[in-house]
Every structure is written in C-alpha cells, then in structure tokens.
C-alpha cells in the first residue's frame, strides 16, 4: 500500500496555524508581563506615599516648642510655616550610635522640581539645631510625584486658621507657641488631591 505524505498546501496551512497560535500566546504573555509591571509601579508609588505621609505625620506629632538660632545668630521660631513649606523642631530623633548630639531635630518640608525626577516632596534636616554659618541640610526625596503642597495652621488661642506661622502679629514672646493643628493638602497627577489634618500635641512652654 502506497503511503501518502502531506502536500505543500497542508504544510503551509499547518505552519500558518502554528504561527497564529504562537503570536497569540506571545501577545497574551506580553500583556501579562506589562500588566504585572504596571501593577508593580502602582504598588511602589502607593508605598512611597504611605511611607512619606507616615514620616510627615510623625514629624508633626513629635513637634517640640524648641526655638533655634539660625546661621547668623538670629532666633527662629519653633515652627516656621508658610502656605507651601514648613520648618519645625521635632523630638524623638533616635541615636543608635550614641553620637554627641541632641535627640531634637530641625526638619523642613517643601515641594521641589527636578529636571530628572520631576516634582517631589522633599524632607531636609540639619545635624545641629543651632546652626553655624554655612551649615547645609541633608535632603531626601520623601514622596515622588507631588506637584504642590498647601498648608494651613489652626490658631487654637484665637480659634482661626492661618496661612502663616507664627502669626504676623506675634512677637518674640510667641516664638515657641505652636498651632493646635496643621492641614496638609498634597496634589499629584496620579492620586489627585489628598488632604490630611494632623493634630499637634501642643504643650504651652513654660515662661
């Protein structure tokens, strides 16, 4: 009995079917890989926000009424707040290496625009509270993707919100006075507008 092989047409049809199946499998695999990558990017971005907001909240909640002397000896209030930045003294700065320094830390928050990294919320701190001339802070990117920050300060004594702290009418006697709460509004292209109200543990400093 004579054996009959595949014709050229049958081979071409089979190869075409295998090619279509291979292309479909590749597209499915590629789509799955891209989906996983997008999910990882979104997860990393969310983790940055959560860690950054936690760090910001902790700094505010550990605020100290300790005023400082800036580079040229002038006094600077315990908290210096503008509508788009804030500088404060916080306690609880851990010192595992037992370095000869205070457990208080001076920190500063603002939004920075960088050509490579885009907009981000920057946290800076100074190694010493009372700074020598030329002292430079150590800066870090806290939350990438933050396009703007808006801050308001609640004056508990006068029961009103302020755009600046200390209040303009405050004198040197109020240099250690702190707001009762701070409202933080962050704007991001990925998360939209996020608002956080942080109540401060305000203890009236002894005179």
Wavefront OBJ file of the C-alpha trace (Angstrom):
o trace
v 0.000 0.000 0.000
v 1.453 3.324 -1.068
v 1.918 5.871 1.778
v 0.665 9.362 1.141
v 2.577 12.341 2.673
v 1.463 15.905 3.360
v 1.033 18.190 0.460
v 2.741 21.560 0.328
v -0.603 23.278 0.854
v -1.304 21.241 4.003
v 2.161 22.051 5.385
v 1.640 25.768 4.700
v -1.744 25.691 6.429
v -0.266 23.895 9.461
v 2.616 26.362 9.684
v 0.171 29.257 9.452
v -1.925 27.816 12.290
v 1.167 27.336 14.482
v 2.326 30.885 13.680
v -1.065 32.340 14.638
v -1.139 30.334 17.862
v 2.433 31.402 18.692
v 1.641 35.062 18.023
v -1.495 34.868 20.170
v 0.465 33.217 23.001
v 3.154 35.897 22.759
v 0.581 38.676 22.897
v -1.069 37.104 25.944
v 2.276 36.678 27.686
v 3.371 40.207 26.800
v 0.098 41.631 28.080
v 0.501 39.733 31.348
v 4.080 40.985 31.794
v 3.066 44.596 31.091
v 0.146 44.309 33.491
v 2.468 42.994 36.209
v 4.919 45.829 35.566
v 2.172 48.457 35.775
v 0.879 46.851 38.960
v 4.375 46.902 40.473
v 4.865 50.573 39.549
v 1.490 51.471 41.074
v 2.301 49.453 44.205
v 5.709 51.140 44.587
v 4.126 54.562 44.110
v 1.472 53.830 46.749
v 4.120 52.553 49.177
v 6.115 55.777 48.694
v 3.019 57.809 49.546
v 2.146 55.755 52.595
v 5.688 55.843 53.990
v 6.072 59.530 53.179
v 2.781 60.547 54.779
v 3.630 58.455 57.834
v 7.017 60.197 58.155
v 5.449 63.640 57.752
v 2.730 62.861 60.306
v 5.289 61.519 62.795
v 7.438 64.637 62.469
v 4.431 66.844 63.150
v 3.125 64.743 66.019
v 6.548 64.788 67.715
v 6.874 68.553 67.391
v 8.773 70.394 70.116
v 8.396 74.049 71.189
v 12.176 74.477 70.881
v 13.157 77.635 69.013
v 16.617 77.748 67.425
v 19.331 80.164 66.386
v 19.854 80.239 62.663
v 23.134 80.638 60.740
v 23.841 84.222 61.807
v 22.587 84.029 65.394
v 19.053 85.343 64.936
v 16.267 83.465 66.692
v 13.967 81.317 64.595
v 10.558 80.190 65.845
v 9.947 76.594 66.892
v 7.696 76.286 63.842
v 8.046 78.476 60.766
v 5.142 77.835 58.440
v 4.273 79.235 55.031
v 1.466 78.182 52.721
v 3.873 75.990 50.701
v 6.577 74.968 53.201
v 7.124 74.276 56.879
v 10.156 74.124 59.171
v 9.907 72.722 62.683
v 11.738 71.156 65.603
v 10.794 67.570 66.359
v 11.766 65.261 69.193
v 12.480 61.566 69.301
v 15.450 61.591 66.906
v 16.909 58.146 67.550
v 20.637 57.920 68.199
v 21.669 54.236 67.961
v 25.372 55.114 67.529
v 25.353 57.306 70.667
v 26.734 60.330 68.867
v 27.228 63.543 70.880
v 24.059 65.287 69.673
v 20.563 66.187 70.789
v 17.526 63.969 70.286
v 15.822 67.033 68.766
v 15.968 67.592 65.018
v 15.213 70.561 62.781
v 13.334 69.498 59.645
v 12.000 71.306 56.599
v 9.371 70.268 54.025
v 8.759 71.727 50.574
v 7.958 70.654 47.012
v 10.933 70.649 44.641
v 11.044 70.458 40.846
v 13.919 68.418 39.393
v 14.764 68.038 35.698
v 15.323 64.289 36.080
v 12.889 63.307 38.841
v 10.088 65.805 38.195
v 8.186 67.191 41.187
v 8.548 65.630 44.620
v 8.080 66.371 48.316
v 11.497 66.973 49.866
v 12.398 66.451 53.513
v 15.545 68.157 54.769
v 17.141 68.135 58.210
v 20.095 69.771 59.934
v 22.530 67.754 62.065
v 22.503 70.506 64.722
v 19.649 72.639 65.994
v 21.569 75.890 66.458
v 23.376 76.218 63.168
v 26.815 77.564 62.431
v 27.272 79.848 59.404
v 27.308 77.852 56.191
v 25.507 74.846 57.648
v 23.861 72.782 54.922
v 20.891 70.461 55.440
v 20.724 66.830 54.402
v 17.916 66.426 51.856
v 15.938 63.408 50.707
v 13.121 62.679 48.281
v 10.192 61.780 50.503
v 7.236 61.412 48.089
v 7.802 61.406 44.302
v 5.110 62.855 42.076
v 3.875 65.572 44.444
v 3.233 68.650 42.304
v 2.249 71.076 45.060
v 1.687 71.330 48.802
v -0.688 73.655 50.626
v -0.534 74.188 54.392
v -2.803 75.882 56.940
v -2.228 76.332 60.661
v -5.000 76.348 63.253
v -4.532 79.009 65.935
v -6.175 77.462 68.987
v -5.943 80.645 71.061
v -7.875 82.693 68.520
v -9.878 79.799 67.046
v -8.996 80.519 63.405
v -6.980 79.135 60.508
v -3.862 80.963 59.378
v -1.797 80.798 56.190
v 1.407 81.648 58.039
v 3.013 80.729 61.365
v 3.874 82.410 63.686
v 1.026 84.879 63.105
v 2.180 88.210 61.733
v 1.251 89.998 64.962
v 3.207 87.547 67.110
v 6.226 88.887 68.958
v 9.268 87.180 70.407
v 7.146 86.036 73.344
v 5.310 83.683 70.943
v 8.404 82.276 69.288
v 7.776 78.899 70.917
v 3.982 78.900 70.519
v 2.668 76.164 68.249
v -0.541 75.754 66.260
v -3.116 73.305 67.524
v -3.382 71.530 64.152
v -1.947 71.646 60.643
v -3.923 70.927 57.490
v -1.833 69.447 54.664
v -3.075 69.289 51.066
v -0.941 67.438 48.500
v -1.649 67.415 44.770
v -0.440 64.617 42.499
v -1.098 63.636 38.898
v -1.504 60.005 39.997
v -3.541 60.348 43.202
v -5.250 63.690 42.732
v -5.773 65.821 45.836
v -5.035 64.280 49.232
v -5.825 66.200 52.402
v -4.609 65.295 55.878
v -5.355 67.019 59.193
v -2.724 66.461 61.880
v -3.493 67.444 65.470
v -0.383 68.501 67.349
v 0.459 67.605 70.930
v 0.785 71.212 71.955
v 2.150 71.898 75.415
v 2.359 75.530 76.382
v 6.067 76.191 77.091
v 6.955 77.481 80.480
v 7.971 81.111 80.535
l 1 2 3 4 5 6 7 8 9 10 11 12 13 14 15 16 17 18 19 20 21 22 23 24 25 26 27 28 29 30 31 32 33 34 35 36 37 38 39 40 41 42 43 44 45 46 47 48 49 50 51 52 53 54 55 56 57 58 59 60 61 62 63 64 65 66 67 68 69 70 71 72 73 74 75 76 77 78 79 80 81 82 83 84 85 86 87 88 89 90 91 92 93 94 95 96 97 98 99 100 101 102 103 104 105 106 107 108 109 110 111 112 113 114 115 116 117 118 119 120 121 122 123 124 125 126 127 128 129 130 131 132 133 134 135 136 137 138 139 140 141 142 143 144 145 146 147 148 149 150 151 152 153 154 155 156 157 158 159 160 161 162 163 164 165 166 167 168 169 170 171 172 173 174 175 176 177 178 179 180 181 182 183 184 185 186 187 188 189 190 191 192 193 194 195 196 197 198 199 200 201 202 203 204 205 206 207
